[in-house]
Amino acid sequence: MVYDKFFMGIKIQLDKKPKNPVIIEGFPGFGLVGTIATEFLLDHLKTEQIGKIILDDVPAMVAIHAGKVVEPLGIFHNKKYNLVFLHAITPSQNYEWKISDALNSIAKTLKAKEIISLEGVGSSQDSSGEESKAFYFTNDEKRKKSFEKMGVPPLTEGIIIGVTGAILLRIDKVPVSCIFADTHSKLPDSKAAAKIIGVLDKYLGLDVDYEPLLVQAQKFEEKLKTILKKTQETQEISEQKKLNYVG
């Protein structure tokens, strides 16, 4: 263990400390887009798990998939492109500020060049047959020009909630960029995730083919639905046990 820090009910563990990476995070949200996108990238880029974030007051639970433990908040590294992924399968409600503080600490420790948030945004229109559209937001002028050259429109009006919203308010001294895709269908939405990966691929020059995501959409979706459903059930059981104990 090269980095082990505990503060405010958060424990950050890192087995390695890659220098100057780009950090990419994806959390369950609209269409599970952020989680699906990071899951796909972990499967299609050569990565290794280098750490995890532990929230002290979250119920003690773990997901098992394909005979392996799936960390609720796992940290992974891709050496070729020097990317660090924060991959989340656990809902972040009530923990947004703690997670953003943990990410801020990791970014400073690794001297990250940029933090990129992958997020789905709910569409107010009933247009399930339409292709998802991608948007960007960034607090850095240089990166803004990169998105403009790619022809990606900016998100000029909207409300960003959850971990991404907390990151935009709390992260300091590290450029933050967000790639959004609107989602029209019921959870989860692999097509919106594929749209985000297409933008990220051009932005970072990853040479990742996102077509397999569309082909394997059902596989990804069923996997994540099962894990998230079990997570929610475990949380409900834990809360019920607390109520029974108090009563």
Secondary structure, 3 states (H helix, E strand, C coil): CCEEEEECCEEEEECCCCCCCEEEEECCCHHHHHHHHHHHHHHHCCCEEEEEEEECCCCCCCEEECCEEECCEEEEEECCCCEEEEEECCCCCCCHHHHHHHHHHHHHHHCCCEEEEEEEEECCCCCCCCCCCEEEEECCHHHHHHHHHHCCCECCCCCCCHHHHHHHHHCCCCCEEEEEEEECCCCCCHHHHHHHHHHHHHHHCCCCCCHHHHHCHHHHHHHHHHHHHHHHHHHHHHHHHHHHHHC
